[in-house]
């Protein structure tokens, strides 16, 4: 594993935890009504995807159960299609996918210490 992998994994974990925390006690409708919340959550997903894209190929291959390409793909879609972001997908990702990702990253970070 490259030294930068640890840094990128930590960035991912921090962004995942923040997205979960920011969305706590919120509803899907809050994304429509709270521009700051929607911008913050989209930005955190962008960070997760950018960091995932920078993880070494060897680490990605060792942990194929983590959706590296999916995270990077979402980042690309959010960045390059900023004018047409589907907040339903953003909300679904945060509510359904990020809790599992947080657990996976936590285990991975402990294993590489």
Protein Blocks (a to p, Z undefined) as FASTA:
>chain_A
ZZklmmmmmmmmmmmmmmmmmmgoiafklmmmmmklmmmmmmmmmmmmmmmmmpcfklmm
mmmmbcfklmmmmmmmmmmmmmlccfklmmmmmmmmmmmmmmmmmmmmmmmZZ
